[in-house]
Amino acid sequence: MMEAQDVRELVETLKGTDYYKPLSKALPSYTENGSPAVLTSALDSFLYKNLWGAVGALSTRDRAVARELIGKEIDLRNVLAAFRLRGSDVSAAEAYFIPVRYRVRREVLTAILGLRHLGQITTELPQFGYTSLIASLLKDYDSLSRELPFGMRYAPASAEAAREYEGIASVLPLEIALRRHMIKLYQRAFRGDRFHIGVPMGHLFLRENEIRNIITTLKLKEAGVEAEKIERMMVF
């Protein structure tokens, strides 16, 4: 892999592994737009499709717990991807969605793509399982945007600015808020009876989040960001 001359050759080195099929299928899109995000999305889809399929083999109780946790994680990842891709063509955006539907229907994702700004979620979208959640998170958009250390380059200073700001970065406060919500969901698995699959799943998710926080800290330290501002980027 290290000696591959380009992305196409790198993908070919993976022939015979589970990753070759999803990556080779995504290569035409990568060739067309040059974005590595379509390749990382292909790997995400491969991972979550296999996780979703494995849920069916679990016992009744574990299946219910795992379906709820994994299903919500997939839903919120797809919703966030749709917000990032606002203004994109529906057929092009499909490559970035995990092809599993739990409580978020395809028409909801399509509707999000057509939004001009984040605040329209309560007025322009059909009601879906997370409307109230996202609407409540958006109420804190102003305060969370002000907490982030980078100013307008990464997040609008106000909700009004968000309405006019059409970059991927404008979703950063929402992304942080949604991840904090998922942490709370996984933490609930440790309450009460712990003899179910939600406990090891929660452990893995929270450990992954710790690693994300460490990586974020390392990158911001390297960029010379102050400790107080780095703390605001941590997701707990």
N, C-alpha and C positions, 0 to 999 in steps of 0.2 A: 504493500500500500504506500509506503513512504517513498518508493521510487517511481510511482506513477507520474506520468508527464502531465496529465490533466484529469478532470473529474470523470470523463467517460472511461479512461483507462483504469482509474481507481475503482470504479464500479465493477469493471470486468474482473479485477482481482478478487472480488467477493463472490464470483460464480461458485456454486456449490454450497453456499451458506444461505441461511434464511433471509438475509438482507438483500440478496441479489435481485430477487423478483420485484419487491416494491421500489427499489432504487432505479432499476432499469426501466420500469414502467414510468417513473417520474422524469427520466432523462430528457424526453422531448420537450417537456415544459421548461426544464432548466435551460436547455439549448435555446429555447425561444425567448425567455425573459432574463436569463443570466442570474437569477436569484437562487442562492443556496437554500433559501427558506422552503422552497418546494420539495427539496430532498429531505430536509429535517422533518417536514410535515409528513412525508411518505413513511419515514421511520416511526413517527408518533402514531400514525394510523395503523401500521403493522403491529406495534406494541399493544395498543388499546383494543384492536379487533381480537387479538389473541387472548388478552385478559378477559374480554367480554365473553368470548366463547368458552373459556375455562370456568366461568361462573356457573354454567349449567351443570357441571359435574359435581358441584358441592352438595352437601347435605341441605335439607330444607332451610334450617335456620341460617347457616353460613351463606347460603345462596341469597337469601333476603338481605342480609347485612352487606355482602359484597356488591350486590346489584345496586343497592342504594348509594354506597360510597363511590364505586367506580362510575356508575351512571351519572351522578351529579358532577363528578370531576370532568367527565367527557362533555357533558352539557355546557359547563361553564368555560371550558377550553374552546369549544366551538363558538359560543356567544362572544368571547373575547376576540377570537379570530375574525368573526364577522364585523365587529366594531373596528378592528384594525384595517379591514379591507373595504371599508365604506367607499362607495363610488366605483368599485370594481365590477366587471362583468360577472354575472352569476356563474357562467360556465367556467371561467378562469378561477373564480374563488373556490369552486368545489374541491380543487386539488389541495386546499389548505384545511379542509374540514375533516375531522375524524368521522368515517362513514358508519357511525353508530348513533341511533336516535333513542334517547331515553324519555325525557320530558320536553325536549325542544324539537319541534317539527321543522322540516326543511323550509316551509313557508315563512317561519319566524326568522331563520337565518337569512333568507332572501330579502325579507322586509328590512332587516338591520342593514344590509348592504346599501339600501336606498336612503338611509337616514343622512341628513345634512349635518346634524350635530347630536351629541349624546342625550340632550334633554328631551328629544322627541320620542324617547322610548315609551313614555306614558301616554303620548297622544297619537302617535303614528303607527304603533305596532299592535297586532292582535294580542290579547292577553295570553300569557303563557306562564309556566311554572315558576319563573324567576322574575316576573315583572316587579313585584313588590320589593324583592330583595335588591335588585339593581337600582330601582327608584330610590330606595332608602340610602344606598351607598352613594348615589349621585348627590344626595343632599349634603354629604360631607366632602364633595369634590373640591370646593373652594379651599377648605382648611387643609386637606391632604395635599393639594397642589402647592400651597404656600409652604408646607413642611419639606417638600422635596428640595434637594440642594442645588438644582441646576437652573432654576428660573425658566424663562420662556422657551429655551432650547428643548426642554423635555416636558414641560407641562405649562399650560396657560395659567396666568395668574388668577383668573377668575372664571366662573362658569360662563360669563358673557363672552370672554375671549375664547372659551372652548367651542362656542357655537360657530366661530369664524375660523378656527384652527383645524385644518384638515389633514394633519400628518399622523403617522402611526404613534408618535410620541404622546399625543393628547390622551391616549388611552392608558398611559402609565399609572395615574392615580387609581383608575378603575381596576387595573390588573393587580395592584398591590392590595386593594380592598377585597377583591375576590379571593385572592390567595389566603388572606387572613380569615375569610369566611370558611374556606376549606379546612384550614387548620383547626378551627373550632369544631367542625363536623367530625374530624378524625379524633380529636381529643375526647369527644363524647364516648368513643368506643371503650375508653378506659374506666368509665363509670359503671357501677353496679356489677352484675355478673360479667366476668371477663373470659368465660370459656366459649369464645367464638372467634371467627377469623378476623373480625374487625380490629382486634388487639395487635396482631403482627402487622396487619395492613397499616394501622395507625403509626406503629413504631417506624416502619419503613418510610412513610410519608413525612413524618416529623424529622427523621434523620436526613432525608433528602433536603428538607427545608433548611436544616442547620448548615448543610454543605453549601446551599445557595447563598445563605447569609455570609458564610466565610468567603466565598468567591466574590460576592459583591463588595465586602469590606476590603479585600486585597486590591480589587480594581480601583476602588475609590481612594484608597491610601496611595496607590501609585499615581493617581491623578492629583494628589495633593489636597483632597477634600478634608475639611475640618471634622474632628471626631463627632461633634454635636450633630452635624449634618449627615454624617454616615449613619448615625443611630436612627435617624428618621427614615432611612431606606430599609432598615431591618424589618423582616416580616415575622411576627410572633403570634 
